[in-house]
Amino acid sequence: MNFSIESLSQWVGVPHWVLQAFLIIFAALLLEVIYRSFVARLEHVAKKTERLWDDAIVYAGKRPVSLLIWWQGLVMAARVISPNTQAFGFEESLLRALGQLGLVVAATWFAFRLTTGFEQAFIKDRQRQQKEFDITTVSVLGRIVRIAVVLTGVLTGLSILEIPISGFLAAGGVGGVAVGLAARDLIANFFGGLTVFMDRPFSVGDWIRSPDREIEGTVEAIGWRMTTVRKFDKRPMYIPNATFTTITLENPSRMTHRRIFDHIGIRYDDQAVIEGVVSDIRAMLMSHEDIATDQTLMVYFDVYSASSLDIMVYCFTKTKDWSEYHRVRENVLLKIGAIIEKHGAQIAFPTQTIKVEQAEALAREQEALEADR
């Protein structure tokens, strides 16, 4: 083999080590082309299957393996070139360390992409099967694993390069105070995001609102530093996570029922039938298929108002859906109106009664005085 390379180098007119380095780079290029073709076919086959995990594996290995091929090819070429030139005079120990470092970088990148691929595959699989899951938990766990992978890769790389980790830890301890003071808001938001993950007052897709702040909308994303809330007018709101540790937060998405609470007023002229109206409304709600009878249900004559006799209607619907709730509430109100009409009563509206007897007497006295004059 050496003889053939030396003969070929003499025929080409270049040093044999140059030809060896060129052949190594060419072999790496050829291997990378073959690998890309293989991955393209594998990716095509994986997309045809119903399982999403194989797509994640193909996605994870696509670029890291290409990087590894080129990295190792360049290191091997450097080993050939280094003894024959002063321009690239690398020591064998350094080249060996660089080769190992390439393996660590490729493995770390592969694990990082594999975690991302599995996370996306899990979310898509649950959405396709229409199964309930906490996307916030999945996202946070994926981030934690990726951080662990990167830290492991960095520490392994430092040990390969024989860089003392204790020096970095000491420097980190001294500089940590300064960094902590400079980035206290960032750290507060980080721990705020961790608190949201631990306490889980809301998750992605929930409708939240705060009576303390002008915050109301649907949670779109929960990051380490901020949470994105899409308001009902479709404008995004970016809220630092530290905010959630100091405010009162409501999560209407986790309500068990929706409440109907109204006062229905009928005329004072219909006082004789109010007891029957109240009884019929109560019976109608107890038999209504969309009203939760296991929850608080009250129908009572409540108060003598200025222009009406008010009946309090208090109950809960079975549905939590906002649109469906309004359909049920509309149906209940229409049935209440029909009950009032059935009893010959009418719904009251604001009225005023003016007593004119005393005014007429005064007018007659005035006329009598004028006649005496």
C-alpha positions as CSV (number, residue, x, y, z in Angstrom):
1,M,0.0,0.0,0.0
2,N,2.8,2.4,0.9
3,F,4.6,1.5,-2.3
4,S,1.5,2.2,-4.4
5,I,0.9,5.5,-2.7
6,E,4.6,6.5,-3.1
7,S,4.4,5.5,-6.8
8,L,1.2,7.5,-7.3
9,S,2.7,10.5,-5.5
10,Q,5.8,10.4,-7.8
11,W,3.5,10.1,-10.8
12,V,1.4,13.1,-9.7
13,G,4.4,15.0,-8.6
14,V,3.4,15.7,-4.9
15,P,4.8,14.4,-1.6
16,H,3.3,11.2,-0.5
17,W,2.0,12.6,2.8
18,V,0.0,15.3,0.8
19,L,-1.5,12.5,-1.3
20,Q,-2.3,10.5,1.9
21,A,-4.0,13.5,3.5
22,F,-6.0,14.2,0.3
23,L,-7.1,10.5,0.1
24,I,-8.3,10.6,3.7
25,I,-10.3,13.8,3.1
26,F,-11.7,12.3,-0.1
27,A,-12.7,9.1,1.7
28,A,-14.4,11.2,4.4
29,L,-16.3,13.1,1.7
30,L,-17.3,9.9,0.0
31,L,-18.4,8.3,3.3
32,E,-20.4,11.3,4.2
33,V,-22.2,11.3,0.8
34,I,-23.0,7.6,1.2
35,Y,-24.2,8.2,4.8
36,R,-26.5,11.1,3.6
37,S,-28.0,8.9,1.0
38,F,-28.5,6.1,3.5
39,V,-30.2,8.5,6.0
40,A,-32.4,10.0,3.3
41,R,-33.7,6.5,2.5
42,L,-34.0,5.6,6.2
43,E,-35.9,8.9,6.8
44,H,-38.3,8.1,3.9
45,V,-39.0,4.6,5.4
46,A,-39.5,6.0,8.9
47,K,-42.1,8.5,7.7
48,K,-44.2,5.7,6.3
49,T,-44.5,4.0,9.7
50,E,-47.2,5.0,12.2
51,R,-44.6,5.1,15.0
52,L,-42.9,8.5,15.6
53,W,-40.0,7.2,17.7
54,D,-38.1,6.0,14.7
55,D,-38.4,9.5,13.2
56,A,-36.8,10.9,16.3
57,I,-33.9,8.5,16.1
58,V,-33.2,9.4,12.5
59,Y,-33.5,13.1,13.3
60,A,-31.1,12.7,16.1
61,G,-28.4,10.9,14.2
62,K,-28.6,12.8,10.9
63,R,-26.2,15.7,11.6
64,P,-24.0,14.5,14.5
65,V,-22.8,11.5,12.5
66,S,-21.9,13.7,9.6
67,L,-20.0,15.9,11.9
68,L,-18.2,12.9,13.4
69,I,-17.1,11.7,9.9
70,W,-15.6,15.1,9.0
71,W,-14.1,15.6,12.4
72,Q,-12.3,12.2,12.4
73,G,-11.3,12.6,8.8
74,L,-9.6,16.0,9.6
75,V,-7.9,14.6,12.7
76,M,-6.5,11.6,10.6
77,A,-5.3,14.0,7.9
78,A,-3.7,16.2,10.6
79,R,-1.8,13.1,11.9
80,V,-0.4,12.5,8.4
81,I,0.5,16.2,7.8
82,S,1.9,17.1,11.2
83,P,5.2,15.1,11.1
84,N,6.0,16.5,7.7
85,T,5.4,20.2,8.1
86,Q,6.0,22.9,10.7
87,A,2.9,24.8,9.9
88,F,0.7,22.2,11.5
89,G,3.0,20.8,14.1
90,F,0.5,19.1,16.4
91,E,1.6,16.7,19.1
92,E,0.2,13.1,19.0
93,S,-1.4,13.6,22.4
94,L,-3.2,16.7,21.3
95,L,-4.5,14.9,18.1
96,R,-5.6,11.9,20.2
97,A,-7.4,14.3,22.5
98,L,-9.1,16.1,19.6
99,G,-10.2,12.7,18.2
100,Q,-11.8,11.8,21.6
101,L,-13.3,15.3,21.8
102,G,-15.0,14.8,18.4
103,L,-16.6,11.7,19.8
104,V,-17.9,13.6,22.8
105,V,-19.2,16.5,20.8
106,A,-21.0,14.1,18.4
107,A,-22.4,12.0,21.2
108,T,-23.6,15.1,23.1
109,W,-25.2,16.6,20.0
110,F,-26.9,13.2,19.3
111,A,-28.3,12.9,22.8
112,F,-29.5,16.6,22.7
113,R,-31.3,16.0,19.4
114,L,-32.6,12.7,20.5
115,T,-34.2,14.3,23.6
116,T,-35.8,16.9,21.4
117,G,-37.0,14.3,18.9
118,F,-38.5,12.1,21.7
119,E,-40.2,15.2,23.2
120,Q,-41.8,16.2,19.9
121,A,-42.7,12.5,19.1
122,F,-44.4,12.1,22.5
123,I,-46.5,15.3,22.1
124,K,-47.5,14.4,18.5
125,D,-48.4,10.9,19.6
126,R,-50.7,12.1,22.4
127,Q,-52.3,14.7,20.2
128,R,-52.9,12.1,17.5
129,Q,-54.5,9.7,19.9
130,Q,-56.4,12.6,21.6
131,K,-55.1,11.6,25.0
132,E,-54.9,14.2,27.8
133,F,-51.3,15.1,28.9
134,D,-49.5,17.9,30.6
135,I,-47.4,19.6,27.9
136,T,-45.8,21.8,30.5
137,T,-44.3,18.8,32.3
138,V,-43.1,17.2,29.1
139,S,-41.4,20.5,28.0
140,V,-39.8,21.1,31.3
141,L,-38.5,17.5,31.6
142,G,-37.1,17.8,28.1
143,R,-35.2,21.0,29.0
144,I,-33.8,19.4,32.2
145,V,-32.5,16.4,30.3
146,R,-31.0,18.6,27.6
147,I,-29.2,20.8,30.2
148,A,-27.9,17.6,31.9
149,V,-26.6,16.3,28.5
150,V,-24.8,19.6,27.7
151,L,-23.2,19.8,31.2
152,T,-22.1,16.2,31.0
153,G,-20.6,16.8,27.5
154,V,-18.8,20.0,28.7
155,L,-17.3,18.3,31.8
156,T,-16.2,15.3,29.7
157,G,-14.6,17.6,27.1
158,L,-12.7,19.5,29.8
159,S,-11.4,16.2,31.3
160,I,-10.2,15.0,27.9
161,L,-8.3,18.3,27.3
162,E,-6.9,17.9,30.8
163,I,-8.3,21.3,31.9
164,P,-8.7,21.3,35.7
165,I,-12.4,21.6,36.6
166,S,-11.6,22.8,40.2
167,G,-10.3,26.1,38.8
168,F,-13.5,26.8,37.0
169,L,-15.5,25.9,40.1
170,A,-13.4,28.3,42.2
171,A,-13.8,31.1,39.6
172,G,-17.5,30.4,39.4
173,G,-17.8,30.7,43.2
174,V,-16.0,34.1,43.1
175,G,-17.8,35.4,40.0
176,G,-21.1,33.9,41.0
177,V,-21.8,36.7,43.5
178,A,-21.2,39.4,40.9
179,V,-23.2,37.5,38.3
180,G,-26.0,36.9,40.8
181,L,-26.3,40.6,41.6
182,A,-26.2,41.6,38.0
183,A,-28.7,39.0,36.9
184,R,-31.0,38.8,39.9
185,D,-34.1,39.5,37.8
186,L,-33.1,36.7,35.4
187,I,-32.5,34.3,38.4
188,A,-35.8,35.4,39.9
189,N,-37.6,34.6,36.7
190,F,-35.8,31.3,36.5
191,F,-37.0,30.2,39.9
192,G,-40.4,31.7,39.2
193,G,-40.6,29.3,36.2
194,L,-39.5,26.5,38.5
195,T,-42.2,27.4,40.9
196,V,-44.8,27.3,38.2
197,F,-43.6,23.8,37.2
198,M,-43.6,22.6,40.8
199,D,-47.0,24.1,41.9
200,R,-48.6,23.8,38.4
201,P,-51.2,26.6,38.9
202,F,-51.6,26.5,35.1
203,S,-50.4,24.7,32.0
204,V,-50.2,25.4,28.3
205,G,-53.7,25.9,26.8
206,D,-55.3,27.1,30.1
207,W,-57.3,30.3,30.4
208,I,-55.8,32.4,33.3
209,R,-56.6,35.8,34.7
210,S,-55.3,37.9,37.6
211,P,-57.5,40.3,39.6
212,D,-54.2,42.0,40.7
213,R,-52.9,42.7,37.2
214,E,-54.4,43.2,33.8
215,I,-53.6,39.6,32.8
216,E,-56.1,37.5,31.1
217,G,-55.8,35.1,28.2
218,T,-54.7,31.6,27.1
219,V,-51.3,30.3,28.0
220,E,-49.3,29.6,24.8
221,A,-45.8,28.8,26.2
222,I,-44.0,28.5,29.5
223,G,-40.3,29.3,29.3
224,W,-37.5,29.5,31.8
225,R,-37.7,33.3,31.9
226,M,-41.2,34.3,30.8
227,T,-44.6,32.9,30.0
228,T,-46.5,33.8,26.8
229,V,-50.2,34.5,27.2
230,R,-52.4,35.2,24.2
231,K,-55.1,37.7,25.1
232,F,-58.6,37.4,23.8
233,D,-58.0,40.2,21.3
234,K,-55.2,37.9,19.9
235,R,-52.4,40.2,21.2
236,P,-49.5,38.3,22.9
237,M,-48.5,39.2,26.4
238,Y,-45.0,38.2,27.7
239,I,-45.0,37.9,31.5
240,P,-41.8,37.4,33.5
241,N,-42.2,34.2,35.6
242,A,-41.2,36.1,38.8
243,T,-44.6,37.9,38.5
244,F,-46.5,34.7,39.3
245,T,-44.9,34.4,42.7
246,T,-46.4,37.7,43.9
247,I,-49.9,37.9,42.3
248,T,-53.2,36.2,42.8
249,L,-54.1,34.0,39.8
250,E,-57.3,32.5,38.7
251,N,-57.5,29.5,36.4
252,P,-61.1,29.3,35.0
253,S,-60.1,26.4,32.7
254,R,-60.1,24.2,35.8
255,M,-63.6,25.1,36.9
256,T,-65.9,22.1,37.4
257,H,-69.1,23.9,36.4
258,R,-70.3,27.3,35.2
259,R,-72.7,29.4,37.2
260,I,-76.0,31.0,36.3
261,F,-76.9,33.8,38.7
262,D,-79.7,36.2,37.7
263,H,-82.5,38.2,39.2
264,I,-85.8,38.1,37.3
265,G,-88.2,40.9,38.2
266,I,-92.0,40.7,37.7
267,R,-94.6,43.5,38.3
268,Y,-96.1,44.3,41.6
269,D,-99.5,43.7,40.1
270,D,-98.5,40.0,39.8
271,Q,-97.7,39.4,43.5
272,A,-100.6,36.9,43.7
273,V,-98.8,34.5,41.4
274,I,-95.2,34.9,42.4
275,E,-95.2,31.8,44.6
276,G,-96.4,29.6,41.7
277,V,-93.8,31.2,39.4
278,V,-91.0,30.5,41.8
279,S,-92.2,26.9,42.3
280,D,-92.4,26.2,38.6
281,I,-89.0,27.7,37.9
282,R,-87.4,25.6,40.6
283,A,-89.1,22.4,39.2
284,M,-88.0,23.3,35.7
285,L,-84.3,23.6,36.8
286,M,-84.4,20.4,38.8
287,S,-85.6,18.5,35.7
288,H,-83.3,20.3,33.2
289,E,-80.8,17.9,31.6
290,D,-78.1,20.5,31.4
291,I,-78.3,21.8,35.0
292,A,-76.1,20.1,37.6
293,T,-78.7,19.2,40.3
294,D,-75.9,17.9,42.6
295,Q,-74.6,21.4,43.0
296,T,-76.2,24.4,44.7
297,L,-79.6,25.2,43.2
298,M,-81.7,28.0,44.6
299,V,-84.8,29.8,43.3
300,Y,-86.4,32.2,45.8
301,F,-88.4,35.4,45.9
302,D,-85.6,37.6,46.9
303,V,-86.4,41.3,47.4
304,Y,-89.0,44.1,46.8
305,S,-87.2,46.3,44.4
306,A,-88.2,49.8,43.4
307,S,-90.1,48.7,40.3
308,S,-90.3,44.9,40.6
309,L,-90.6,41.8,42.7
310,D,-87.2,40.1,42.2
311,I,-86.8,36.3,41.9
312,M,-83.2,35.0,42.5
313,V,-82.1,32.2,40.2
314,Y,-78.9,30.5,41.2
315,C,-77.6,27.2,39.7
316,F,-74.7,25.6,37.8
317,T,-74.5,24.1,34.4
318,K,-72.9,20.7,33.7
319,T,-70.8,22.0,30.9
320,K,-67.6,24.1,31.3
321,D,-67.5,25.1,27.7
322,W,-68.1,28.9,27.3
323,S,-70.1,28.6,24.1
324,E,-72.2,25.7,25.4
325,Y,-72.8,27.5,28.7
326,H,-74.4,30.4,26.9
327,R,-76.7,28.1,24.9
328,V,-77.8,26.5,28.2
329,R,-78.3,29.9,29.9
330,E,-80.4,31.1,26.9
331,N,-82.6,28.0,27.1
332,V,-83.1,28.5,30.9
333,L,-84.0,32.2,30.5
334,L,-86.5,31.4,27.7
335,K,-88.2,28.8,29.8
336,I,-88.4,31.2,32.8
337,G,-90.1,33.7,30.5
338,A,-92.5,31.1,29.3
339,I,-93.4,30.2,32.9
340,I,-94.0,33.8,33.8
341,E,-96.2,34.2,30.8
342,K,-98.1,31.0,31.6
343,H,-99.1,32.4,35.0
344,G,-100.4,35.6,33.4
345,A,-97.6,37.7,34.8
346,Q,-95.2,40.0,33.1
347,I,-91.6,40.9,33.5
348,A,-91.3,44.3,35.1
349,F,-89.6,47.3,33.7
350,P,-88.7,50.6,35.5
351,T,-91.9,52.6,36.3
352,Q,-92.9,55.6,38.4
353,T,-96.3,56.3,40.0
354,I,-97.2,60.0,40.4
355,K,-100.0,60.8,43.0
356,V,-102.1,63.6,41.6
357,E,-105.0,63.8,44.2
358,Q,-103.3,66.4,46.4
359,A,-102.4,68.5,43.4
360,E,-106.0,68.5,42.2
361,A,-107.2,69.7,45.6
362,L,-104.7,72.6,45.6
363,A,-105.9,73.5,42.1
364,R,-109.5,73.7,43.2
365,E,-108.6,75.9,46.2
366,Q,-106.7,78.2,44.0
367,E,-109.7,78.5,41.6
368,A,-112.0,79.3,44.6
369,L,-109.7,82.1,45.9
370,E,-109.6,83.7,42.5
371,A,-113.4,83.5,42.2
372,D,-113.8,85.3,45.6
373,R,-111.7,88.2,44.4
